Amino acid sequence: MVEAPHSEYQDVFGEGELLPLAVLQARLASCGEGVRVFRGARLVGAGRIGVGAHSQIDEGVRVFGGLGVKLGHHVHLAFGSSISGGGRCRIGDFVGIGAGVRIVTGTEIVDGSGLTNPTVPAGLRSVVRSNVEIHDHAVLFTGVIVLPGVTVGAGAVVAAGSVVHRDLLPWRIYAGHPLVPVKERPRAEVLRLAAGLASG
């Protein structure tokens, strides 16, 4: 048996490959400087997706443009996270979206007013396209699910595996089922560090 050259295994063992910035700037609604999107991410409806400067979208991320998706500056969408549902999503600056996070911006209505799922003609469906807002400095850890219509306040932190089914107050750390605030987050220090980066 003859071993294959090492270059054949680049996809398995090598670092991820970035999409060219020029391609992103040509296809996205907006694209700031220093944006990093790894090959293997999927941006559907790219003309309705804006990405702020120095943000990063990892391999395996799925973003569906819906009615519009806007990522701020220094946003990270980690491996396997997604934004879907056909509504609007706005994510502020310095937001961390952990691996496998699901942000859902729309939902089927199951009150009998329509049938469900996209295999049904549009006139027979009952769907709500909503908004999700995640404000500056928020952090959603691994496996969080954010439901339609929710606002996550600035600096809020959500523990891994949580379901965000209501608005969250700024600068609180949330955990548990149901989700409750368990601690306050040090706002002044976070904002000081961010200001230093912006002025540097």
MOSULVEN-V396070 format. One record per residue. N is the residue number from 0. RES is the residue in one letter. PSI is psi in radians with two decimals (NA if undefined). Layout:
BEGIN
N/RES/PSI  N/RES/PSI
END
This chain:
BEGIN
0/M/2.33  1/V/2.21  2/E/2.46  3/A/2.67  4/P/2.64  5/H/-0.55  6/S/-0.42  7/E/-0.32  8/Y/0.22  9/Q/-0.71  10/D/-0.45  11/V/-0.83  12/F/-0.27  13/G/2.95  14/E/2.68  15/G/2.70  16/E/2.34  17/L/2.53  18/L/2.52  19/P/2.39  20/L/-0.64  21/A/-0.65  22/V/-0.77  23/L/-0.76  24/Q/-0.52  25/A/-0.52  26/R/-0.58  27/L/2.77  28/A/-0.67  29/S/2.65  30/C/2.04  31/G/3.08  32/E/2.61  33/G/0.22  34/V/2.41  35/R/2.03  36/V/2.09  37/F/2.45  38/R/2.37  39/G/-0.19  40/A/2.77  41/R/2.11  42/L/1.73  43/V/2.26  44/G/0.82  45/A/-0.53  46/G/-0.13  47/R/0.23  48/I/2.19  49/G/2.44  50/V/2.16  51/G/2.92  52/A/2.48  53/H/0.40  54/S/2.78  55/Q/2.33  56/I/2.05  57/D/2.96  58/E/2.60  59/G/0.02  60/V/2.50  61/R/2.11  62/V/2.12  63/F/2.08  64/G/-0.53  65/G/-2.28  66/L/0.02  67/G/2.26  68/V/2.25  69/K/2.07  70/L/2.39  71/G/-2.82  72/H/2.55  73/H/0.74  74/V/2.43  75/H/2.12  76/L/1.91  77/A/2.92  78/F/2.28  79/G/0.05  80/S/2.86  81/S/2.68  82/I/2.07  83/S/3.05  84/G/-0.19  85/G/-0.05  86/G/-2.62  87/R/2.55  88/C/2.25  89/R/2.17  90/I/2.22  91/G/-2.91  92/D/2.63  93/F/0.64  94/V/2.39  95/G/2.11  96/I/1.95  97/G/3.02  98/A/2.35  99/G/0.18  100/V/2.44  101/R/2.03  102/I/2.04  103/V/2.13  104/T/0.01  105/G/2.87  106/T/2.74  107/E/2.55  108/I/2.23  109/V/0.56  110/D/0.19  111/G/-0.03  112/S/-0.14  113/G/2.97  114/L/2.91  115/T/2.71  116/N/2.68  117/P/0.01  118/T/-0.20  119/V/2.45  120/P/2.50  121/A/-0.66  122/G/-0.29  123/L/0.00  124/R/2.77  125/S/1.88  126/V/2.48  127/V/2.18  128/R/2.11  129/S/-2.90  130/N/2.51  131/V/2.28  132/E/2.26  133/I/1.95  134/H/2.96  135/D/2.46  136/H/0.15  137/A/2.66  138/V/2.16  139/L/1.99  140/F/3.09  141/T/2.29  142/G/0.18  143/V/2.51  144/I/2.18  145/V/2.12  146/L/2.82  147/P/2.57  148/G/0.09  149/V/2.51  150/T/2.18  151/V/2.06  152/G/2.82  153/A/2.34  154/G/0.01  155/A/2.56  156/V/2.35  157/V/2.18  158/A/2.71  159/A/2.43  160/G/0.09  161/S/2.75  162/V/2.09  163/V/1.81  164/H/0.02  165/R/2.94  166/D/2.53  167/L/2.42  168/L/2.69  169/P/2.60  170/W/0.62  171/R/2.65  172/I/2.17  173/Y/2.51  174/A/2.98  175/G/3.00  176/H/1.82  177/P/2.84  178/L/2.23  179/V/2.66  180/P/2.30  181/V/-0.24  182/K/2.74  183/E/2.64  184/R/2.49  185/P/1.60  186/R/-0.84  187/A/-0.73  188/E/-0.72  189/V/-0.80  190/L/-0.60  191/R/-0.78  192/L/-0.73  193/A/-0.69  194/A/-0.66  195/G/-0.66  196/L/-0.72  197/A/-0.59  198/S/-0.18  199/G/NA
END
